[in-house]
Amino acid sequence: MKVEQNKWTEEKGWRSANPGALSESADLTLVFGARSILAEPAIIDQVRSAYPKALHFGCSTAGEILGTEVSEQSLTITAVSFDQTEIAGVRVAVERDDSFEAGAQLARAVKHDGLRHLLVLSDGLRINGSQLVKGIARHLPPGATITGGLSGDGELFEETLVLLDGAVESGIVAAVAFYGDDLKIGCSSFGGWNQFGPERLITKSHGNVLYELDGKSALNLYKTYLGEHAKDLPASGLFFPLGIRSSKGSSSLVRTILSVNEEDQSLIFAGDVPEGFYARLMKANLDRLIDGAAIAARGSLEIFESGPPDLAILINCIGRRLILKQRAEEEIEGVREAMGNHTCLAGFYSYGEISPFLPEARCELYNETMTITTMAER
């Protein structure tokens, strides 16, 4: 397995003057970038020309990760050449009210024989990520792992894009399927948020739409906590995600706001917020967020006994970057320290993260987490 990376910005062009050393030997490119750049056909044509036989896969972002660098308004390319692993790409259309079926269609479209892993990228706004993941998981064979994320649009929350081969589209979910006994896949996820305030019962919701907590308007509650920042919803809601759990003593999932509806006083989240669940507001502890990234990195390495992985795909939440600000690269450096210098780091900031907590756990839709997928051929 060989990996090479490059980066494009409007100011400097390509970091390497001659992208494409792997050229025709590249099987896959991971392409992450700002929506305005990803939507530019001439830039994507350059990627396709540099790697003419590769499957091109990526999405728009809320920030790009390459090595230990965090950037905005750039396009990052990670080209991969496999020795034995086979890959295939699929895509389906998705709408929020049909997210489970979109996931099921995606899983059914994938060849199941020999499937090791499915890397999924989805529209980040027209989606119920929880239902998407459930639909995919329901129809995949036992032992196949799933990771991925919801595409981003910076802090705008207007439109997101997914790239598969030459097509850059909104309103789709796409995936790359990986096949072969030689491929080792590790995955892990971790948050690091603190809960605060009283725990409340979700008394009215539908899917990923939240109406009431303890019989009162959820939107009004959020506005009370956000104060002067309420005018900046939904973006300001990233600083105060919601932790939900099914019963006392069970572990929490974190949910962040995608949009608000003033007319019916509802909040639309990236994943399900079921009635009868308990909910509690969360806030950041910067040191715990940074430590959480290193914990996720170590979890993704547990499967690798004979050497470090060649590639680590980091899908991190936009909320973490906005909160950490100039310290955002510290959590990436924590991943680097855990991985070592051999492993290429690539990824993006998302509107939602798809991963099991550890490889043997059930896959979930997370928010406000660092999720890491590690790969190597052994």
Secondary structure, 3 states (H helix, E strand, C coil): CEEEEEEEECCCEECCCCCCCCHHHCCEEEEEECHHHHCCHHHHHHHHHHCCCCEEEEEECCCEEECCEEECCCEEEEEEECCCCEEEEEEEECCHHHHHHHHHHHHHHCCCCCEEEEEEEECCCCCCHHHHHHHHHHCCCCCCEEEEEECCCCCCCCCCCEEECCEEECCEEEEEEEECCCEEEEEEEECCEEECCCCEEEEEEECCEEEEECCEEHHHHHHHHHHHHHHHCCHHHHHCCEEEECCCCCCCEEECEEEEECCCCEEEECCCCCCCCEEEEEEECHHHHHHHHHHHHHHHCCCCCCCCCCEEEEEEEHHHHHHHHHHHHHHHHHHHHHHCCCCEEEEEEECEEEEECCCCCCEEEECCCEEEEEEEEC
